[in-house]
Structures are given as structure tokens and as C-alpha cells.
């Protein structure tokens, strides 16, 4: 149940939660988030998007004081008048990813693999083409050897024979958490992040910088990659009604769909009560 008063920090996922299905954020949502900041509550965008999509992310959550990106691997303080300050930047070594993928393919068969290696603006993902990937304009076909020749921010993997939740369960059985963090964000691919990287550990960096206790944090989400921050935050965990069943089950409350501005409607009521 929601605590009385107001939280001291609010963090929201973007795609599928704050951002609507047409890839827009409503003027109403931007206005409500501005009211949140005016009330003295810092706003955090917590997203799986990598740093190559920083400008898009800033546009989608203009009120954000901090960005937790790459599923927690990149944390940026945007509140410094001198300019953004990177508080966290984690990478997964290519040789570690190579061994991990070999172990996984020995169990499930050939994988379609993409890697996010560059943090330059609008840099493409590298790897195996797959028609289901929704962002083909930011993709570049490269060999597995090229993809594994450098440290990566994140990798993506799928098979033709496994639902993403099934593949994730298998991968978690095979890959120890000290090797990599595994999750999925609703794109049909298992996401492979550096060990210890998730939205909870990313938000911990923000909370420590602000001196905020996790028990005073309100979070919104829709996919399994939001579950760590749901477990971490204590003021309230709110799922949009279009959320993955596991996220709805972990939520304290359920708001309207992303397409109905569910986050903004919840916050509007919270600020008005």
C-alpha cells in the first residue's frame, strides 16, 4: 500500500511505461513530471536504452535530474549546471561474453546475437540481422568475431525455438550472476549486462548521491528488467496495466496503460491528494 505523504525520489521506466506505443510522450505527461520536480522531488529515467540513445531519452523525459541507462550500467547526473556527469559506466569484456555465448549455444543451439559496443550518438548495434528487431535503422551487420573483439555495454540474444522467458530461465541456470546479469525488456531478446548491473544498482548510485533511502522511492515499470528496482524501492512499486505478468505480480499498485498516460495519471492524483 502507498505510504502517506510524498516519495523523495521517483523513477520510471520509459518504453512501454512512460512512452506510448507510437513512441511519443504526451504533453500532459511532460507537464505532470514538471509538477513533480516543482514539488521538490527528483525524477529519474530508468531505461534499458544505452548511452547512444541519450538525446532521445532526454527528450522523452525532459524533467529527469538523473538517467539510469543500459539497464543500470550507465548513470548520468544531469543536475550539474556545468553539464552532465557520468556516475557509473560498466562494460562486459568481449572474451567473457564469448565464453558465455558458447556455453549457452551448447545448451540451446545457435543464437542470434547483437551487441551494443559504442556510446556515440545514434551508434548502431552490431551483429546478426533478425527481422523482429524493431530498430533496423540503428543496426549494422557484423561477424561474431568482430562483435566479441571489444568490451560491450550490453548484448542481446535469441533463438528460433525458445520464447524469451524460457530462454532467460535457461540462461540464468547456465550463467552465474558473477559472470553477467541476464534479463529481458519485452523485445524478444535476452539482454546480457555486466555482472551487478541492473536498474536497482543503478538507482542505488542515484539514491546515494542524493542521500535518499530506498524506502522513500516510488518506481514505475512494465517488463522483467524492472523487477530489480521493484524489489529495491519501498515507497511504492507501480506497474502499468500493459505490464508483463511478473511485473504486475510484483507491483503494489497497477495504473492505466502507457497509451493512456498511466504514469502521469497516477502522479497527478498523488500530487493533488
C-alpha positions in Angstrom: 0.0 0.0 0.0 1.2 3.5 -0.8 2.7 5.4 2.1 1.2 8.7 3.2 2.8 11.9 2.0 5.1 12.0 -1.0 8.1 10.0 -2.0 11.6 11.6 -2.0 12.5 10.2 -5.4 10.6 9.0 -8.4 12.0 6.7 -11.1 10.2 5.5 -14.2 11.0 3.1 -17.0 10.4 4.6 -20.4 9.5 2.2 -23.3 6.2 0.6 -22.6 5.7 2.5 -19.4 6.1 6.3 -19.8 6.5 6.2 -23.7 3.3 5.4 -25.6 3.1 2.7 -28.4 3.6 5.4 -31.1 7.0 6.3 -29.5 5.7 9.6 -28.1 5.3 11.1 -24.6 2.3 13.3 -24.2 2.3 17.0 -23.3 0.2 16.0 -20.3 2.9 13.6 -19.1 5.7 16.2 -19.5 3.5 18.7 -17.6 2.9 16.3 -14.7 6.6 15.5 -14.4 7.4 19.2 -14.4 5.0 19.5 -11.4 6.8 16.6 -9.7 10.1 18.5 -10.0 8.5 21.7 -8.9 7.3 19.9 -5.7 11.0 19.2 -5.0 11.0 15.5 -5.9 13.9 14.4 -8.2 12.9 12.5 -11.3 14.9 9.6 -12.7 14.5 8.0 -16.1 15.4 4.3 -15.7 15.7 2.6 -19.0 17.3 -0.3 -20.9 18.4 2.1 -23.6 22.1 2.5 -24.0 24.0 5.8 -23.9 23.9 6.0 -27.7 20.3 7.0 -27.2 20.9 9.7 -24.6 19.4 12.5 -26.6 16.3 10.6 -27.4 16.0 9.7 -23.8 16.4 13.2 -22.6 13.6 14.3 -25.0 11.3 11.6 -23.7 11.8 12.5 -20.0 12.8 16.2 -20.1 12.2 16.6 -16.3 14.8 14.0 -15.4 17.5 15.0 -12.9 19.3 11.7 -13.5 19.3 9.0 -16.2 19.9 5.3 -15.3 20.6 3.8 -18.8 21.7 0.5 -20.2 19.7 -1.3 -17.6 21.8 0.3 -14.8 25.2 0.2 -16.4 25.4 4.0 -17.2 24.2 6.5 -14.6 24.3 10.2 -15.5 23.7 13.2 -13.2 22.0 15.9 -15.3 21.5 18.3 -12.4 25.0 19.9 -12.5 24.9 23.4 -14.1 28.3 22.7 -15.6 26.9 19.8 -17.6 26.1 16.1 -17.3 28.3 14.0 -15.0 28.7 10.2 -15.6 28.5 8.5 -12.2 28.7 4.9 -13.5 30.0 3.2 -16.7 30.2 -0.6 -16.7 31.3 -2.8 -19.6 31.3 -6.6 -20.2 34.7 -7.9 -21.6 34.3 -9.4 -25.1 36.2 -12.6 -24.0 33.7 -13.1 -21.1 30.8 -12.7 -23.5 32.3 -15.1 -25.9 32.6 -17.9 -23.3 29.1 -17.1 -22.1 27.6 -17.4 -25.6 29.5 -20.6 -26.2 28.1 -22.2 -23.1 24.6 -21.0 -23.9 24.7 -22.2 -27.5 25.9 -25.7 -26.3 22.6 -25.9 -24.4 20.0 -24.2 -26.7 21.6 -24.2 -30.2 22.5 -21.3 -32.5 21.8 -17.8 -31.2 21.1 -14.6 -33.0 23.4 -12.2 -31.2 23.7 -8.4 -31.3 26.0 -6.2 -29.2 25.9 -2.6 -28.1 29.5 -1.5 -28.1 29.6 2.2 -28.8 28.2 5.1 -26.7 28.4 7.6 -29.6 25.2 9.3 -30.6 22.8 7.1 -32.5 25.6 4.4 -32.9 24.2 1.2 -34.4 24.1 -2.2 -32.7 26.4 -4.8 -34.3 25.7 -8.4 -35.1 23.3 -10.9 -36.6 20.3 -9.5 -38.6 16.9 -10.5 -37.3 13.7 -9.3 -38.8 11.9 -9.0 -35.4 14.4 -6.3 -34.1 12.3 -3.1 -34.1 15.1 -0.6 -34.7 16.7 -1.6 -38.0 17.8 1.9 -38.8 20.3 1.6 -35.9 21.7 -1.8 -36.8 24.9 -2.9 -38.6 25.6 -6.5 -39.7 28.9 -7.7 -38.3 30.6 -11.1 -37.7 30.5 -12.7 -34.3 34.3 -12.2 -34.1 34.0 -8.5 -34.7 31.3 -8.2 -32.1 33.4 -10.0 -29.5 36.6 -8.1 -30.2 35.8 -5.3 -27.8 34.2 -4.7 -24.4 30.4 -4.2 -24.7 27.8 -2.2 -22.9 25.2 -4.9 -23.4 24.5 -7.9 -25.6 21.2 -9.3 -27.0 20.5 -12.9 -27.8 17.5 -15.0 -29.0 16.8 -18.4 -30.6 14.2 -19.5 -33.0 13.0 -22.3 -30.7 12.6 -20.6 -27.3 10.2 -18.0 -26.0 12.3 -15.2 -24.5 11.1 -16.0 -20.9 12.1 -19.7 -21.5 15.5 -18.7 -22.9 16.0 -16.4 -20.0 15.3 -19.2 -17.5 17.8 -21.5 -19.3 20.5 -18.7 -19.5 20.1 -17.9 -15.8 20.6 -21.6 -15.0 23.8 -21.7 -17.0 25.4 -18.3 -16.5 26.4 -17.4 -12.9 25.4 -13.9 -11.7 29.0 -13.1 -11.0 29.7 -13.5 -14.8 26.8 -11.5 -16.2 23.3 -10.1 -15.3 20.6 -11.5 -17.5 17.1 -10.0 -18.1 14.6 -9.2 -20.8 12.8 -6.0 -21.7 10.0 -7.0 -24.0 11.9 -7.0 -27.2 12.1 -10.8 -27.6 15.8 -10.9 -26.8 17.6 -11.9 -23.6 19.7 -9.0 -22.5 23.2 -9.7 -21.2 24.7 -7.0 -19.0 27.9 -6.7 -16.9 27.7 -8.5 -13.5 26.0 -6.5 -10.8 24.3 -4.2 -13.4 20.5 -3.8 -13.1 18.1 -0.9 -12.5 18.3 -1.3 -8.7 22.1 -1.0 -8.6 21.9 2.0 -11.0 19.3 3.7 -8.8 21.4 3.0 -5.8 24.1 5.3 -7.3 21.4 8.0 -7.6 20.0 7.5 -4.1 23.4 7.6 -2.5 24.2 10.8 -4.4 21.0 12.4 -3.1 21.0 10.8 0.4 17.7 9.2 -0.2 16.7 5.9 1.4 15.3 3.2 -1.0 12.2 3.1 1.3 11.4 6.6 0.1 11.5 5.8 -3.7 8.5 5.3 -6.0 9.1 3.4 -9.2 7.1 2.6 -12.3 7.7 -0.3 -14.8 6.4 -2.9 -17.2 9.0 -5.5 -18.0 11.2 -8.1 -16.2 14.2 -5.7 -16.3 12.2 -3.5 -14.0 11.8 -6.2 -11.3 15.2 -5.4 -9.5 14.1 -1.8 -8.9 10.7 -3.1 -7.8 12.4 -5.2 -5.2 14.7 -2.3 -4.2 12.2 0.6 -3.9 10.0 0.8 -0.8 7.6 3.7 -1.1 5.5 2.0 -3.8 6.0 -0.1 -6.9 3.5 0.7 -9.7 3.0 -1.4 -12.9 1.2 0.0 -15.9 -1.7 -2.3 -16.8 0.0 -3.5 -20.0 2.9 -4.8 -18.0 4.4 -8.3 -18.1 2.5 -10.7 -15.7 5.6 -11.0 -13.4 5.8 -7.2 -13.0 2.1 -6.9 -12.3 2.5 -9.6 -9.6 5.4 -7.7 -8.0 3.6 -4.4 -8.0 1.9 -2.7 -5.1 -0.5 -1.0 -7.5 -1.5 -1.0 -11.1 -2.1 2.2 -13.1 -3.5 2.7 -16.6 -1.7 1.6 -19.7 1.2 3.5 -21.1 -1.0 4.5 -24.0 -3.4 6.1 -21.5 -0.6 8.1 -19.7 -0.8 5.8 -16.7 2.3 7.1 -15.0 1.2 10.7 -15.3 -2.4 9.9 -14.2 -1.0 8.2 -11.1 1.4 11.1 -10.3 -1.3 13.7 -11.0 -3.6 12.1 -8.4 -0.7 11.8 -6.0 0.2 15.4 -6.2 -3.4 16.5 -6.0 -4.5 14.5 -3.0 
